[in-house]
């Protein structure tokens, strides 16, 4: 069965959804730097009619739901479209079979990752170059720390390149699991497995905490080990207030 045609921008929309998993209407407009929201709405409506995307169900009878932009994701038809694309992995595309069952917490975390990228892109200087890979782009990078960071970021300037692992903490994660995860991250920095595969310095860790309580807990936990690789902590609220390149980040020292 032949798949419906897509324009270049519609295909790029599918690739953005592959990268970020979920995107809302406002984010898609910003990704394309498009000034006309109606044009973007037309692209999305057309992609939905063709079966490539769908949006999260919400109660249109509720005022709050009506004021929020629709959140889109890829469908099984998009999986067929992208499975031979050089930038896509079939193992990542297979997640389309679970999209209907994901929690709001999971969706909101991915929406925030896209917000981080957009905020960071807006703050990049003219002489800087941004690279931002999500977990979808990092499939097969076995020398990265486990659990896999939510994103790998590099900011290249004429004089220096800064590299980071971005990790968002799930607000529902119990303390004992949180401690176990960071024990593994700290062991990773001690062993420096990164150096076995890359000549670049080990990236710093940027940890986004759901609350000040979590931030204080992790600060004490990491501080005991005093890792040679920098760890920076911030809450989601602090990043939203100060910007990703702002004063939100606190170095563990």
C-alpha positions as CSV (number, residue, x, y, z in Angstrom):
1,X,0.0,0.0,0.0
2,X,1.4,3.4,-1.1
3,X,1.8,6.0,1.6
4,X,0.4,9.5,1.2
5,X,2.9,12.1,0.0
6,X,4.4,14.7,2.4
7,X,6.0,18.0,1.9
8,X,9.6,18.6,3.0
9,X,8.3,20.5,6.1
10,X,5.8,17.8,6.9
11,X,8.5,15.2,6.8
12,X,10.7,17.4,9.0
13,X,7.7,17.6,11.4
14,X,7.7,13.8,11.6
15,X,11.4,13.8,12.2
16,X,11.0,16.4,15.0
17,X,8.4,14.1,16.6
18,X,10.8,11.2,16.3
19,X,13.4,13.2,18.1
20,X,11.3,14.6,20.9
21,X,8.6,12.0,21.1
22,X,5.8,14.5,21.9
23,X,5.5,18.1,20.8
24,X,2.7,20.6,21.2
25,X,1.5,23.0,18.5
26,X,3.4,26.0,19.9
27,X,6.6,24.1,20.0
28,X,6.3,22.9,16.4
29,X,5.7,26.5,15.3
30,X,8.9,27.6,17.2
31,X,10.9,24.7,15.8
32,X,10.2,26.0,12.2
33,X,10.5,29.6,13.3
34,X,7.2,30.2,11.5
35,X,5.3,33.4,12.2
36,X,1.9,32.2,11.0
37,X,0.3,29.7,13.4
38,X,-2.5,29.0,10.9
39,X,0.0,27.6,8.3
40,X,1.4,25.3,10.9
41,X,-2.1,24.2,11.9
42,X,-2.7,23.4,8.3
43,X,0.4,21.2,8.1
44,X,-0.6,19.3,11.2
45,X,-4.3,18.9,10.2
46,X,-3.1,17.5,6.8
47,X,-0.6,15.1,8.5
48,X,-3.4,13.9,10.8
49,X,-5.8,13.4,7.9
50,X,-3.1,11.3,6.2
51,X,-2.7,9.2,9.3
52,X,0.9,10.1,10.1
53,X,0.2,11.9,13.5
54,X,-2.4,12.0,16.2
55,X,-2.9,14.0,19.3
56,X,-3.4,13.2,22.9
57,X,-7.0,12.9,24.0
58,X,-8.3,15.6,26.2
59,X,-11.7,16.8,27.4
60,X,-12.7,19.7,25.2
61,X,-15.6,20.4,27.6
62,X,-13.1,21.5,30.3
63,X,-11.9,25.1,30.0
64,X,-8.3,24.3,31.1
65,X,-8.0,21.6,28.5
66,X,-9.3,24.0,25.8
67,X,-6.6,26.6,26.6
68,X,-3.7,24.1,26.2
69,X,-2.2,23.4,22.8
70,X,-2.7,20.0,21.3
71,X,0.1,17.5,21.9
72,X,1.1,15.4,18.9
73,X,2.8,12.0,18.4
74,X,3.7,9.6,15.6
75,X,1.4,6.8,14.5
76,X,1.9,3.4,13.0
77,X,1.7,4.9,9.5
78,X,4.5,7.3,10.4
79,X,6.5,4.2,11.5
80,X,6.1,2.8,8.0
81,X,7.1,6.1,6.5
82,X,10.3,6.6,8.6
83,X,11.5,3.0,9.0
84,X,13.9,3.4,6.0
85,X,14.9,7.0,6.8
86,X,18.7,7.2,7.6
87,X,18.1,9.3,10.7
88,X,15.6,6.8,12.3
89,X,16.0,3.5,14.1
90,X,13.2,0.9,13.9
91,X,13.7,0.1,17.6
92,X,12.8,3.7,18.5
93,X,9.9,3.8,16.0
94,X,8.4,0.7,17.6
95,X,7.4,2.9,20.5
96,X,4.3,4.1,18.5
97,X,2.6,0.9,19.6
98,X,2.6,2.2,23.2
99,X,1.7,5.9,22.7
100,X,-1.9,5.6,23.8
101,X,-1.0,4.2,27.2
102,X,1.7,6.6,28.3
103,X,1.1,8.7,31.4
104,X,0.7,12.5,31.6
105,X,3.9,12.6,33.7
106,X,5.8,10.8,30.9
107,X,4.4,13.1,28.2
108,X,5.1,16.3,30.2
109,X,8.7,15.3,30.7
110,X,9.2,15.0,27.0
111,X,7.5,18.3,26.3
112,X,9.8,19.9,28.8
113,X,12.9,18.4,27.0
114,X,11.7,20.1,23.8
115,X,11.2,23.4,25.8
116,X,14.8,23.1,27.0
117,X,16.0,22.7,23.5
118,X,14.0,25.7,22.2
119,X,15.1,27.8,25.2
120,X,18.7,26.9,24.7
121,X,18.6,27.5,20.9
122,X,17.2,31.0,21.6
123,X,20.1,31.8,23.9
124,X,22.9,30.6,21.7
125,X,25.4,33.3,20.6
126,X,26.1,33.9,16.9
127,X,29.5,32.3,17.1
128,X,28.2,29.2,18.9
129,X,26.9,26.0,17.4
130,X,24.4,23.8,19.2
131,X,24.1,20.0,19.1
132,X,21.2,18.5,20.9
133,X,20.6,14.7,20.8
134,X,17.7,13.1,22.6
135,X,17.5,9.4,23.6
136,X,16.0,8.7,20.2
137,X,19.2,9.9,18.5
138,X,21.4,8.1,21.0
139,X,20.3,4.5,20.2
140,X,23.4,2.3,20.1
141,X,25.7,4.7,22.0
142,X,26.6,1.9,24.5
143,X,29.5,3.9,26.1
144,X,27.1,6.5,27.5
145,X,26.1,6.3,31.1
146,X,23.2,4.1,32.2
147,X,20.4,4.9,32.6
148,X,20.7,6.8,29.3
149,X,20.6,10.6,29.8
150,X,17.6,12.3,28.4
151,X,19.8,14.3,26.1
152,X,23.4,14.9,25.1
153,X,24.3,18.5,24.5
154,X,27.3,20.2,23.0
155,X,27.9,24.0,22.6
156,X,30.8,24.7,20.3
157,X,32.4,28.1,20.2
158,X,35.6,29.2,18.3
159,X,37.6,28.8,21.6
160,X,36.0,25.9,23.4
161,X,33.3,23.1,23.2
162,X,31.2,22.4,26.3
163,X,29.5,19.0,26.5
164,X,26.7,17.9,28.9
165,X,24.6,14.9,29.8
166,X,21.0,16.2,30.6
167,X,19.1,14.1,33.1
168,X,15.5,14.8,34.2
169,X,14.5,13.2,37.5
170,X,11.1,11.6,37.6
171,X,9.1,13.1,40.5
172,X,7.7,9.7,41.4
173,X,11.0,8.0,41.7
174,X,11.6,6.6,45.3
175,X,14.7,7.7,47.1
176,X,16.3,4.3,47.1
177,X,16.1,4.0,43.3
178,X,17.3,7.6,42.9
179,X,20.3,6.8,45.1
180,X,21.0,3.7,43.1
181,X,20.9,5.5,39.8
182,X,23.4,8.1,41.0
183,X,25.7,5.5,42.5
184,X,25.9,4.1,38.9
185,X,26.5,7.6,37.5
186,X,29.3,8.3,40.0
187,X,30.9,4.9,39.3
188,X,30.7,5.8,35.6
189,X,32.7,9.0,36.2
190,X,35.2,7.2,38.3
191,X,35.8,4.5,35.7
192,X,35.7,7.1,32.9
193,X,34.4,4.6,30.3
194,X,33.8,7.6,28.0
195,X,37.6,7.9,27.4
196,X,37.7,4.4,26.0
197,X,35.6,5.5,23.0
198,X,36.1,9.3,22.7
199,X,39.0,11.7,22.8
200,X,36.8,14.4,24.1
201,X,36.6,15.2,27.8
202,X,33.8,13.5,29.8
203,X,30.7,15.7,29.7
204,X,29.4,17.4,32.7
205,X,26.1,16.3,34.3
206,X,23.1,18.6,34.3
207,X,20.4,17.3,36.6
208,X,16.9,18.7,36.5
209,X,15.1,18.0,39.8
210,X,11.3,18.1,40.3
211,X,11.6,19.9,43.7
212,X,14.0,21.6,46.0
213,X,13.7,18.6,48.3
214,X,15.1,16.3,45.6
215,X,17.8,18.9,44.7
216,X,19.0,19.1,48.3
217,X,19.0,15.3,48.7
218,X,21.1,14.8,45.5
219,X,23.4,17.7,46.4
220,X,24.3,15.9,49.7
221,X,24.5,12.5,48.0
222,X,26.9,13.6,45.2
223,X,28.9,15.9,47.5
224,X,30.0,12.9,49.6
225,X,31.8,11.4,46.6
226,X,33.2,14.7,45.2
227,X,33.4,13.4,41.6
228,X,36.1,14.9,39.3
229,X,33.4,15.5,36.6
230,X,31.2,18.5,37.4
231,X,27.6,17.9,38.4
232,X,25.1,20.8,38.2
233,X,21.6,20.8,39.8
234,X,18.6,22.9,39.1
235,X,14.8,22.5,39.6
236,X,12.4,22.7,36.7
237,X,10.9,25.9,38.1
238,X,14.4,27.6,38.4
239,X,15.1,26.8,34.7
240,X,11.7,28.1,33.6
241,X,12.4,31.3,35.6
242,X,16.1,31.9,34.7
243,X,16.5,30.2,31.3
244,X,18.7,27.2,30.5
245,X,21.9,29.2,30.3
246,X,20.9,31.4,33.2
247,X,21.7,31.4,36.9
248,X,19.5,28.3,37.7
249,X,22.4,25.8,38.0
250,X,24.1,25.0,41.2
251,X,27.5,23.2,41.0
252,X,28.1,20.4,43.5
253,X,31.3,21.3,45.3
